Structure formats: structure tokens, C-alpha cells
Amino acid sequence: MSTVDAHVRSTPGVGGAGGPSSRSRWQRLRGELSLWRPLDLIGVAAAWAVGLLLIVVAAALVLYMGFRGIQYLSLDMLISRPQAGAEQHDTGGILDPMVGTLLIILLATAIALPLAVGTALWIVEYGRPRWLAKIVESAIEVIAGAPSIAIAIFGLAIFQLPMMSWASFSAADGGGVFGRSFIAAGTVMSLIALPSIFTTTREALQSVPRHVREASYGLGKTRWATIRRVLLPTVRPDIATGTALGMGRIAGDTAIIVLLLGATIQLQAGSEIPLVGTFQGTGSTLTSYIYNNSPTGEGNAPEKAYAAAFVLMLMIIGLNMLVSLIGRRRAGNDLPR
Amino acid sequence: MDSFPPPVRRIALDRTPRVVAPTERSDPIARAVAPSFGPERLRIDAVSISYEGAPKPAVNAVTLPVRQGEVLALIGPSGCGKTTLLRSLNRLVELTPGARRDGRILLDGDDIDAIEITRLRRRVSMIFQQPNPFPMSIFDNVAYAIREQSRRRPGKAVLKPRVEQALQRAGLWDEVKDDLGRPALRLSGGQQQRLCIARALAVEPDVLLMDEPCSALDPISTGVVEELIHELRQSLAIVIVTHNLAQARRVGDHVAFMYLGDLVEYGPAEELFERPRADRTRDYVSGSFG
């Protein structure tokens, strides 16, 4: 500090307006850097470079998708159904894949959320018998690590069993069960979201201090009342985080959709019953739509694919915002952890 | 050098304390405090508690009475079993895996094992070392304690007077009455602890258990809580565990000194501090160990 001041004083009038201060800041930085070892300097520079590179990649992705999306997306695309067509301009819109994506997210989350939260509660609050708890935890880790295409083909084997014929199309003459429907894809897709919801919930529950539970038991509350009124409200934001992560994975998965939803161009009801028929029927999501219409897919309508990818990105961002809004802690309600 | 942990030593002479009712005592101190005590509410009868895998019981055949209108202070060095004993009084110790209790604890003459557990814990409620309000509003913290486990939950209009009464008894009402919807965790440490006291009082207990209630508080809040204990004991029996000997002396009517699971000495507070009968007690209260 003092050397810098001396230097500035000894060269009066140099630099003009702003000169001395910027010069001294630069010199201070140089002075600080001279204290670093060369290896540290290289390490820090590399960390900076990698960080900047990641920012550039992320920005490029968002900007490119945004640019392409805005270029090809039109309101008409959002409200019209996809069609089979030879040219890009007569393949219709992306209404059905959008509805399909939403249906799959809703269905899979509706299955995964209670399962995952219930399992986490059982593991942390009861955990007996211990061997069973251990096995369940390992099983969830296996599911989390399994590639979704493997889960998908396993799911297909299940949903093609004759006894699962209620869940999808069957051949009219009593032949094979088709095994592809919203029910099939949604059920199997719940396995994709389950581990992240389970893990965040379990960790949040484990971080609630023991004396908080005991305070509730000490007031004559049952385990269930304690879970419902104290523990669940406390971990709600974490459940929301896990759910948002899970929804993102559901919305982004393609393998399960191609194998278990059929990836048909339009939604096709599986029976005459309204709503239930839709769930029994096939359809597509934005991911399978993008896959089919990408330059390598059979549809080969890249403009539509870009537009759909843009919509998918917006959808996931919107869902995440919605979930974090639902799960937001009331300020000041954080337990000390 | 002494080995650590210190070798287990039986205090054979003082193993069975001479439990004398204050009214039967001849000395002036005991008679001076005696009249304020009501009937015996809680009786700890030869209670032993052991944890699985531990070489010796955490609490060893302890017998103690707790009377209406008195504060019983449990003192002793760390690991002497005082908190374990306290936690057994509302059967909270059962939550610890591997804990086992022998002997009987009587609440108004009934064995606490025969009382339905949620009912027992309403009659014998507890304050913890760490202030632990739930992450909800001040109002809901107290209301949560009152709400029955039934399907129909009483409305705010029904709860409001009872919440107010509990907060007033805990001396917190004037500080929070303007904003009962504020998150409880925004209160200061001392206020949080008084909210926990209000919560414990809201269930209208017969006995209040306090596990080092002031150890996380500053001296001013400690003073406020101690003042509160003085007022509360008019209407209920209080058992307090404390590390702080001065506090035991200030708030305790009777003091029980425990060492390594054994009850070494029990008596009126002033007597135990001024004229301890056991050597071990004298050493402890004079500060030579602990």
C-alpha cells in the first residue's frame, strides 16, 4: 500500500483523470499475484478458464436454441396437431407432443412423489427392520444408476404380460398386448424421478435435529402427527427441489417414451372411455418428437425439431420455477441445521 | 495421572439416600420451606435405566419424590444419568434404541407404564436444552400442542384464548401479542425458550420437566426463565436438570445429587449446599470436581 502511494506521489500528473487510481489498482493486483507460487497461478488460471468455458457453452446452447426456436416457432405450431407429411411445412404443429409431455410428467410425478416421500419417511423415522431398510436404499441406488433404456425394456416386458392388457391396446383377436401407453410410460418413468425425490427428502429429514422430534413427542403427539405437522412442513422445500429435479429428468427422457409410449405422431386413445382411454392410448412427447424430426430421424423436419426443443427447454424452466414457488420456505422458517 | 474415563467407584455408604419428608425434618431450613409443598405428584421408585452394551446402568436404583409446588433440581457431573432419569419420567427414554428401565414411576399413584403414552406426555411435559420451536408461527407453535389428535381440529376462535393464556403464563404474551403470525424462529433465543415453555404449559401438565433449560441462553434470559420457574411452581411440580450449581440453589427447593448413575444425596437445597452429608457431594458443590 505504502509503496503504491509513494509511486503515485513521485510521478505527478501522469495518466490524467482516472489514471492514478486504475494504475494503482493494477499494480496492487500485480503485487498480490507476485505472492502466489507459479503452480498456484496455473491452477487458478485453469479453474478460471474452465469456468468461463462452461459459461460460454451454456450461453451458446441457450442462445442457439433461443435463436432457432424463435426463428421457427409460430403460434400456429403450438395449437395445431402434428401430421404426417412429405415436406416440413405440412407436418403440422407440436400440440400433441406438448400435451404428451405434460401428461407423462403429471402421471409419473403423481406416482413417484408419494412413493419416494413415504419411503424416505419410513427409512428415517422408522427404519425397522434395519436389513430391509438397507436393501430398499440399495435398490433405489440401483434404479438411480440404471440406464433408462434398460429400465424401459424391462418395463416393456412387464406391460406386455397378458395380465397387463388393461393398461394398453390389445390385438382384437386376443393376440399380444401392445404394452405401450401413457399408463405404461408414466409408471416406468416414475422410477426415473423417484431416486432424486427420495434422496433429497431423506437427507432433509436426517438433518432435522432429534430434539425437534422429541419436542413434539414430549407434547404427547404421535409419530404420525409429528411427521404430518412438524417434519413434512420442515422438509417441504427439499421435497420440492427433489421433485423439480425429477420432473426435469422425466421431461428429458427419450428412451422410455420411444419404447413404452409408442412415439406415435398423434395421441391415440386406447379405448372409448374418455380420459381413461387417453391414458390407455399412445402418444409422444417433445423429446420423441425432437428425435423423430431431427435430421437423422424418419420425420426429418429439423425446423420443427428446433422449435420443439426450444419449447421443451422453456417448459422445464417453467416447471422448475413453479415447483420452487410452491416449496418456497416462508422467510425465517428455516430450522437451524 | 488418573485414567480416563475415571474408574467406576461404588459409593456404598450413600447408595440408598435417606429420604426425609421436609415436614418431618427438625432443622429450621427445612421447616421454613416445608409449608408450600402440596401432596406427592410423582414418585420415582427404585428406577434403574441401562443402555444396551453399556457396562453399567446409566441410572442405578434411584428413589425420589416430587411434590406439588416444588422444584426438584437434579445435579451432578456429565454422564451421571440425570438427563436419562429426567427423560424416563415421560418415557421419552424409550425412543433411544436399547434403553431399558426397571423400577416403577408413579404419577399420582398410577404407574406411568399403565397410562396411555400421549396422555402421559401431556401430563408430564418437557422443555429441552436447545430452544426448539417448530418452523411455524408463534400461534401455531402453541396451538399445535393443544390440538387433539382427532380428525376435527378446533378452529382459531376456540384456540385463541388458550394460546393467549399459555403465552401469558410463560411471560411472553406482551412481547408477541401484536404479531402472533410471525415465524417462531425469528424470536430471540430467550424468547424461543419461553415459547417452548408456553407450548409445554399449553397442554396443562401436572409435572414440568426441564433439561438444562438455560444452558443455551444469555444471563438476562436465564434470569427471566428462572423468575418464571419460581412463579410456575405454585401450580405444578417441576423437575429441572442443571449443570449450574448456582442455578440449582436459586431455583431448587430440593436438590438431588447424582454421580455415575447413583443418587448420592437428596435434601432441601440450602441444606445440601451448606451441610452436605456425603463427602462426594461436598467435593462437588465446593467445586473440587465436576
Interface residues (C-beta under 8 A of the other chain):
Chain A: P209 H211 V212 E214 A215 S216 Y217 G218 L219 G220 K221 T222 A225 R229 V230 P233 T234 R330 A331 G332 N333 D334 L335 P336
Chain B: N90 L92 L95 I117 T118 R119 L120 R121 R122 S125 M126 F128 Q129 Q130 N132 F134 P135 M136 Y144 A145 Q149 R182 P183 L185 R186 C196 R199 A200 V203
